[in-house]
C-alpha cells in the first residue's frame, strides 16, 4: 500500500510511508548495480497477507465493478488482482513514485492486462479521473487531503465519497491507534509523532459514517501481517548492507535503516494498527 507516518508509503506508507520514512539511498551518479534493490520482497506495499487479499478481492469482485480507481496505487497489486477477477473491468492507478508506476506497468503487461489498466504518474488531487465503481485508497489518504493529521482522514473520506459512483465500493486502508501510545513510544516513532495523530478504530469508522458511507466490512491487520511487511520492507537493504559494508553509501543507508527498525520495534509495534474498511456510499 505511499508515508507521512508508517501507514502510508513508504511503509504502509511512502505508500503505506508514514511521515517521511524513505528507505534507500541518496540520489548520486552511480549505476543501478551499485544500489540496493527496492522492495522486491513485498507483494503489497502494506501489512496485507495473501489470505486477506484473496478474501478482499473476492468480496469486491462480487460487486462486479466496471471501473476501478487506485489512489496512491504504488505498483497496484490489489487493483490488478481485482481486474483479473472481474473480466472486462478497467482500472486506473495514480501515484507520484515513477519507479512503482513502472513496476505496475510491467506487472500488468506480464498478466496481459495492459489494455485494461492505466498507470498514471502524478498527484491524485490534480488528476482528472472521474467517478469509479470501486475506489481503492490503501494507506494513501494523505494523497487526498492537505490537512494535518488527524484531519487528513476526514478530508480524504470526503474526497472518496465524491470519487465513488452510486452503488459502488470504497476500500480504505487507514492507520489507527490500537491503544494510546506512551510518551516513550511516541518519541521512538516518526518525527513529531503525536497521540492525537490517529483515531482509534471506532473513531475511524465513525468518520466514515459521517462522510456518507456505511461500513459493510471492518477488518484489521494482524501482528503476523505487520511483521511480514516490516521485515520485507527492509530485507533488500539489509542484505545489501551485509554484502557491501564498505560501500560509499553504506554508512548513511545503515543509519537510516536502523532508525526505521527502531521506530517500528520501540515505537509503533503493537500500537499502530491498519484497518481495511469496505465502504458503501449512502444514496
C-alpha positions in Angstrom: 0.0 0.0 0.0 2.9 5.6 -0.1 4.3 7.6 4.5 3.6 10.7 6.4 3.5 8.2 9.2 4.2 4.4 9.0 0.8 3.8 7.5 1.2 5.2 4.1 4.4 4.7 1.8 6.8 4.4 2.2 5.9 1.8 4.9 2.5 1.2 5.0 3.5 4.1 3.9 5.8 6.1 1.3 2.9 4.1 0.0 1.9 3.0 3.5 5.1 5.5 4.3 4.3 7.3 7.5 5.6 10.8 7.9 8.8 10.8 5.8 10.1 7.3 6.1 12.2 6.8 3.0 14.4 3.7 3.0 17.0 3.7 0.3 20.0 5.8 -0.6 20.7 9.3 -1.6 20.5 10.2 -5.3 24.0 10.1 -6.6 25.6 9.4 -10.0 26.0 5.7 -9.6 24.9 2.7 -11.7 21.9 0.6 -10.6 24.2 -2.3 -9.7 25.7 0.0 -7.0 22.4 0.4 -5.2 20.3 -2.0 -3.2 17.2 -3.5 -4.8 14.0 -1.7 -3.7 11.1 -3.5 -2.1 11.4 -6.7 -4.2 10.3 -8.8 -1.2 7.0 -7.1 -0.9 3.9 -8.2 -2.8 1.8 -5.5 -1.3 3.0 -2.2 0.0 1.4 -2.6 3.4 0.6 -5.2 6.1 -1.7 -7.4 3.9 -1.5 -11.1 3.7 -2.2 -13.3 0.7 -5.2 -14.8 2.5 -6.7 -11.5 3.4 -6.1 -10.1 -0.1 -7.9 -13.1 -1.6 -10.9 -12.5 0.6 -11.0 -8.8 -0.2 -10.7 -9.4 -3.9 -13.5 -12.0 -3.8 -15.7 -9.6 -1.8 -15.1 -6.6 -4.0 -15.3 -8.7 -7.2 -18.8 -9.9 -6.4 -20.0 -6.3 -6.8 -18.7 -6.5 -10.5 -17.1 -3.1 -10.7 -16.8 -1.8 -14.3 -14.2 0.8 -13.4 -11.6 0.7 -10.7 -9.6 3.6 -9.4 -6.5 3.1 -7.2 -5.3 6.3 -5.4 -1.7 6.2 -4.3 -1.5 2.9 -6.0 2.2 2.1 -5.8 2.5 -0.8 -8.2 -1.2 -1.5 -7.9 -1.1 -5.2 -7.0 -4.6 -5.3 -5.4 -6.1 -3.4 -8.3 -4.5 -5.9 -10.8 -6.0 -8.8 -8.9 -9.4 -7.2 -9.0 -9.2 -6.8 -12.7 -8.2 -10.4 -13.1 -11.2 -11.4 -11.0 -13.7 -9.2 -13.0 -13.4 -9.8 -16.7 -13.9 -6.6 -18.7 -13.3 -4.3 -15.8 -10.8 -1.4 -16.4 -8.6 0.3 -13.9 -6.6 3.5 -13.3 -3.7 3.7 -10.8 -2.3 7.0 -9.7 0.9 7.5 -7.8 3.8 10.0 -7.6 6.5 7.3 -7.5 7.8 6.7 -11.0 9.6 3.5 -10.0 6.4 2.0 -8.6 4.4 3.1 -11.6 6.9 1.3 -13.9 6.7 -1.8 -11.8 2.9 -1.7 -12.0 3.0 -1.4 -15.8 5.4 -4.3 -16.1 3.2 -6.5 -13.9 0.1 -5.5 -16.0 1.9 -6.5 -19.2 3.0 -9.8 -17.7 -0.6 -10.6 -16.8 -1.9 -9.5 -20.2 -3.8 -6.6 -18.6 -2.2 -3.7 -20.4 -5.3 -2.9 -22.5 -7.4 -2.7 -19.4 -5.3 -0.7 -17.0 -3.6 2.7 -17.0 -0.9 3.7 -14.5 -0.5 7.5 -14.2 2.5 9.1 -12.6 1.2 12.2 -10.8 -0.9 13.7 -8.0 -4.2 12.2 -7.1 -5.6 15.6 -6.2 -4.6 17.1 -9.6 -5.6 14.1 -11.8 -8.9 14.2 -13.6 -10.2 10.7 -13.0 -14.0 11.0 -12.7 -16.0 8.6 -10.6 -15.4 4.8 -10.3 -17.4 1.8 -9.2 -14.5 0.7 -6.9 -12.1 3.2 -5.4 -9.0 1.8 -3.6 -7.1 4.0 -1.2 -4.6 1.9 0.7 -2.5 3.8 3.2 -2.7 6.9 0.9 -5.3 9.2 2.5 -2.6 11.9 2.7 -2.7 12.0 -1.2 -6.3 13.3 -1.0 -6.0 15.9 1.8 -3.7 18.8 2.6 -5.0 18.9 6.2 -2.7 17.9 9.0 -3.4 14.7 11.0 -5.8 13.8 12.3 -8.0 15.9 10.0 -6.3 14.2 7.0 -8.6 11.2 7.2 -11.8 13.2 7.3 -10.7 15.2 4.2 -9.8 12.0 2.4 -13.1 10.4 3.2 -15.0 13.4 1.7 -12.9 13.1 -1.4 -13.5 9.4 -1.7 -17.2 10.0 -1.3 -17.1 12.2 -4.3 -14.9 9.8 -6.3 -17.1 6.7 -5.9 -20.1 6.1 -8.2 -23.6 5.5 -6.7 -23.8 1.9 -5.5 -20.1 1.5 -5.7 -17.5 0.5 -3.1 -14.5 2.1 -1.5 -11.7 0.1 0.1 -9.9 2.3 2.6 -6.8 1.1 4.4 -6.0 3.5 7.2 -3.9 3.6 10.3 -5.4 3.8 13.8 -4.2 3.5 17.3 -4.8 0.1 18.8 -4.2 1.7 22.2 -2.9 5.1 23.3 0.8 5.3 22.8 3.1 6.2 25.7 5.4 9.1 25.6 8.4 6.8 25.1 6.7 5.1 22.2 5.9 8.4 20.6 9.4 9.6 20.9 10.6 6.4 19.1 8.2 6.8 16.2 8.5 9.2 13.2 9.4 12.8 13.8 6.8 14.9 15.7 4.6 11.9 16.3 1.6 12.8 18.4 -1.0 11.0 20.4 -3.8 12.7 18.5 -2.3 11.9 15.1 -4.6 8.9 14.6 -8.1 7.9 15.7 -9.0 4.6 17.4 -10.8 2.1 15.3 -14.3 3.2 16.5 -13.5 6.8 15.8 -12.2 5.9 12.3 -15.4 4.1 11.5 -17.5 7.0 12.8 -15.6 9.3 10.4 -16.5 7.1 7.5 -20.2 7.1 8.5 -20.1 10.9 8.9 -18.7 11.2 5.4 -21.7 9.4 3.9 -20.7 5.8 4.0 -22.0 2.6 5.6 -19.2 0.2 6.6 -20.1 -3.2 5.2 -16.9 -4.9 6.3 -14.4 -3.9 9.1 -11.1 -5.8 9.5 -7.6 -5.1 10.8 -4.1 -6.3 10.0 -2.7 -8.9 12.4 0.7 -9.0 14.0 2.0 -11.5 11.5 0.9 -9.3 8.6 2.8 -6.3 10.2 5.9 -8.4 10.8 5.9 -9.8 7.3 5.5 -6.2 5.9 8.1 -4.6 8.1 10.7 -7.3 7.5 10.0 -7.4 3.8 10.2 -3.6 3.7 13.8 -3.6 4.9 15.0 -7.0 3.7 16.6 -6.0 0.4 18.6 -3.2 2.0 19.7 -5.3 5.0 21.1 -8.0 2.7 22.8 -5.3 0.6 24.4 -3.8 3.7 25.6 -7.2 4.8 27.5 -7.7 1.5 28.5 -4.0 0.9 29.7 -2.9 4.4 32.3 -0.5 2.9 30.3 0.9 0.1 30.4 4.8 0.0 26.6 4.9 0.8 26.7 2.1 3.4 27.0 4.4 6.5 24.1 6.7 5.7 22.0 3.7 4.5 22.7 1.7 7.6 21.8 4.7 9.8 18.5 5.2 8.0 17.6 1.5 8.2 18.5 1.3 11.8 16.3 4.3 12.6 13.4 2.8 10.8 13.7 -0.6 12.6 13.9 1.2 16.0 10.8 3.2 15.1 8.9 0.0 14.5 10.2 -2.1 17.3 10.4 0.6 20.0 7.7 2.8 18.7 4.6 1.7 16.9 4.8 -2.1 17.0 1.6 -3.3 18.7 0.4 0.3 18.9 -0.3 1.4 15.4 -3.0 -0.7 13.6 -4.1 -0.9 10.0 -7.8 -1.0 9.3 -9.3 -2.3 6.0 -12.7 -0.8 5.6 -15.1 -1.7 2.8 -17.5 1.2 2.5 -20.7 1.7 0.5 -21.9 5.3 -0.2 -25.3 6.3 1.1 -27.7 7.2 -1.6 
